[in-house]
Amino acid sequence: MSGSRIRVEPADIGVPENLPKELGFGRVFTSRMFSQRYSAAKGWHDALIGPYRTLALDPAAEVFHCGQMIFDGTKAYRRPDGDLNLFRVEKNAERFNNSASRMAMPQVDIGEHVQAISELVRLEHAWTPTQEGAALYIRPVMIATENTLEVRASRDFLHYIILSPVGPYFPGGFKPVSVFVSDQYVRTVRGGTGEAKTPGNYAGSLAGTEKALAAGYQQVLWLDAVERLYVDEVGAMNIAFVYEGKRIRTPALSGAILPGITRDSLLKLAPSLGYGVTEDRIDIRDVLRDIEAGNVTEAFGIGTGAVIAPVGRFGYQGRNYDVCGGEPGPVAKRLLKALTDIQYGRAVDPYGWTSIVKVASATRAATAAGASRF
Ligand SMILES: Cc1ncc(COP(=O)(O)O)c(C=O)c1O
């Protein structure tokens, strides 16, 4: 592309065949990926959009021993006019850089990172599923590649971006999940790495999640690591509670909570729909009491994957607490519609959150030439 330091090789990689009917989440990947390397001497170099490929890494690469690695996630959405929308992609890039700082990794140039995403999405747009609620998931990653067993920041890194067509998060409909409140395992701690999107936070959550699954729940509600009383997050999502159908209450960012872009967007959007918003420290015992008293009328997880995932049940210390009759509530439905209408370009975006990747004319030309589409 002109004016860019990103090489595209080969220029033409063909149009994909039809996508599998059941895409799931992150199981199918497109034909190309972006990559660039970093060394202390050269900075970022060798920016390339090339074929999707297996990585060849030395077994001593630092990522395997220190886990020095970050990632992020955002989506491209098919608009009614055939073009694609990126959603708050600069904000996502800023979070990527914040994660990099926390993990002693180099910053990427925000403009170049966003350009790599836009260009990759433009080239791979034909992989974007068209069914309701589906999207092209974007996964940027950075890993430490210096070959050393020493425990110190690596001097060499690989930054790459892959794309995955994903189906609707709730293929069987918008159904509430049941959540096990973990007072044994914690996800992360203030001053730790909870604010960063780094794999250790997720690896550390797996044993607790397996335990919750074995007990018949689908997700874990994580409490703070010190008192094990204050609500942090649910699964890999932020969480909110609705009071009396009109006030949305979410834990204040504490350093242990990932600052979700969906969370931030809903906090900005909700007042325009007439809801109050509160960010504070939330004691799980108060919430459960408020559920029993009927003051908490809904609860939901918030994140890029599902946008909103209603919670129908909390299990805490041997007791279950049901919310909203185990059904999705009206506030969850209204927020989901308002935000996804902006993301998919079905409604005007008064916040300037979306940026368009122009592909509609290319799609029309390819379709006219007989290429398959999904
Ligand atoms: C731990 C965690 N919390 C919250 C979120 C939600 O963040 P976002 O809304 O930016 O997807 C995510 C997803 O990235 C996550 O992994």
Ligand as a Chemical Component Dictionary entry (heavy atoms), coordinates in Angstrom:
data_LIG
# 
_chem_comp.id                   LIG 
_chem_comp.type                 NON-POLYMER 
_chem_comp.pdbx_formal_charge   0 
_chem_comp.three_letter_code    LIG 
# 
loop_
_chem_comp_atom.comp_id 
_chem_comp_atom.atom_id 
_chem_comp_atom.alt_atom_id 
_chem_comp_atom.type_symbol 
_chem_comp_atom.charge 
_chem_comp_atom.model_Cartn_x 
_chem_comp_atom.model_Cartn_y 
_chem_comp_atom.model_Cartn_z 
_chem_comp_atom.pdbx_ordinal 
LIG C1 C1 C 0 -10.687 -10.098 31.832 1  
LIG C2 C2 C 0 -11.518 -9.305  30.881 2  
LIG N1 N1 N 0 -12.359 -8.381  31.381 3  
LIG C3 C3 C 0 -13.127 -7.626  30.579 4  
LIG C4 C4 C 0 -13.090 -7.768  29.212 5  
LIG C5 C5 C 0 -13.962 -6.911  28.348 6  
LIG O1 O1 O 0 -13.205 -5.983  27.626 7  
LIG P1 P1 P 0 -13.715 -5.441  26.225 8  
LIG O2 O2 O 0 -15.039 -4.822  26.480 9  
LIG O3 O3 O 0 -12.705 -4.421  25.826 10 
LIG O4 O4 O 0 -13.795 -6.585  25.314 11 
LIG C6 C6 C 0 -12.234 -8.707  28.647 12 
LIG C7 C7 C 0 -12.135 -8.868  27.192 13 
LIG O5 O5 O 0 -11.221 -8.372  26.593 14 
LIG C8 C8 C 0 -11.422 -9.502  29.499 15 
LIG O6 O6 O 0 -10.573 -10.420 29.010 16 
# 
loop_
_chem_comp_bond.comp_id 
_chem_comp_bond.atom_id_1 
_chem_comp_bond.atom_id_2 
_chem_comp_bond.value_order 
_chem_comp_bond.pdbx_ordinal 
LIG C1 C2 SING 1  
LIG C2 N1 SING 2  
LIG C2 C8 DOUB 3  
LIG N1 C3 DOUB 4  
LIG C3 C4 SING 5  
LIG C4 C5 SING 6  
LIG C4 C6 DOUB 7  
LIG C5 O1 SING 8  
LIG O1 P1 SING 9  
LIG P1 O2 DOUB 10 
LIG P1 O3 SING 11 
LIG P1 O4 SING 12 
LIG C6 C7 SING 13 
LIG C6 C8 SING 14 
LIG C7 O5 DOUB 15 
LIG C8 O6 SING 16 
# 
